[in-house]
Amino acid sequence: MLTCPRTPESFEQRFERRALEVTGVRLAPGWLQRASACFPSVMRECSVASREELEALLLGDRAGATRLVERLVGEVTVKETRLFRDAPQMRLLRRVVLPEAREVGERRGTPVRLWSAGCATGEEAYSLAMLAAEEFSHSGAGAFTVVGTDISASAVAHARRGVYRHRSAALGVEEEFEPLVDRYTRTDADGATIIEPELRSQVRFAVHNLIAGPRMSGQDVVLCRNVLVYLPREAQATLVSRLWDSLHPGGWLLTGEADLLHLVCNDFERWSHPSATLYRKPLDAGTGREGGGLRG
């Protein structure tokens, strides 16, 4: 019987599989065109002279190849964000989540730990820090910590600078949050939004792979918005398990509207409000996930 020879896989197909293995992210169509814009700078950093050499490096097992894959995935998946995006969720953070977290931290005698997971260029982490700075203003220094992480090294570098030049980081901020933006940012002569140094010093940023990187722990509030929706089901389950383990019992998880956490995991209590949904790790939960009904 005659058989047709298999068509060799392209670099695009092989890298998509490698990206899924390393990061859990299923790349959207058109990713290679977006990634090509950063290839010249990556080639210079890796001291390779041709596109073919770079492709071989990305698909190989040399030291640093995994980090290079993570970087490239980050370059093509960085999401658009801005200060106080999703105002209804930010409002619940301000009125429900942070006041309770402050009381818990005071009883516990340790700082409240807040994590923006998949923070892109940092606006979400800075929004969280502004809200926390107001809520903890009378609690003394060191009452809270904010960490922002993302798989994209360039996005994290941007976040650390806290300068947003080519688009308005404060575009569309609702009136309720405008005083916070005025207090903790300034606008330069070119119209760039700049995070004030005092607030910037209260936020730490790091490059981090949510699926395969070091596990986080001891968090009171985690924002992980619009990440699950880009992952296949198996990677979603892995990430949700890691987010669960990162939280103290009673800790809060906030996701994007499209993430549909209740379809992935039924262990969190679901707190439904007219404007947004919050998820909470039960107070009687341990660190392991052992089923249980969706409550709340």
Phi, psi and omega in degrees: 000133179283139176236144178278134178297143179289137176287126180302142178293143176281166174303319182302315181293318181292321180290324176302318178292319179295319179298320179295319180294319187278319189244344185081359184269130173266112186292139181281154177307143180088003183296325185294323178296320178291322182290329185301333181296332182261358181301315181302316180292323178294321178298319178296316181296326182269359180057045174246149189260348185219160177298323180297319178296320179296317179298319179296322179294318181296327184265354183269189182240023176295157177304133179092352182295320180298315179297324179293320176298315179300319180296315183294319176299318178299323181296327185260000180238004178300128185263151174293137180212174178198170179295135176055036172295145185063070183303319179302320178291319177298324179294319177292324173303315184291320190264336185241304191288308185292320175301319178293318180298322178297316180297319179296316179298321180293319178293322183283332180079022178228159180298147172281131186251125185238131186231124171261103185265122188076052191279356183054232185271010165103351184299323180295317179297319178292325175299315178299319180293322178298314180296318181293320180300322178289314183294325185259017187300334181253013184262356180090163181295145177078015181286340180211159172230148176233130176236133173244132179230150176205155180284341183271117179295322180292323177295319179295319177299319177299315181298318180298325179291323179067030179236124185240098191264318193267002174204161183275110178295336183259013182299127174076016178294131181291156186304325181302328186259355181302319178300326178291318178298318179297324184284324190249004175224167171221163180244128181273182185297336180268003179088007179286144174269125185237125177288132180297142185304322182298317178289319181301325181290345181269358182240128175256142179237149179208149172283132186204133175267113185295332184273319188238358182279182178303145180282140173270156179209164173070025182272147176260327179220131176234126169257120177224083190258134174059038174249310182305324185297340181265002184252146171292164190304317181298317179292326175301314180298320178297315182294315181299320177299318180292320179295319176303311182293335182286342188264142164297151168307134185088355180286160186250140174239128178242126181240175176284158182301326183274357185285332173052056183303326185294344176275346182260323189217137177245020182271330181286146166289136181255118181254103184265127175241161180303331187256342184193166178241135177244156178236140184229136174284126184304147181297332182266012182279146170269198179277335180274154180261121185229050176070209182104158184277159175280120186243166176112000000 
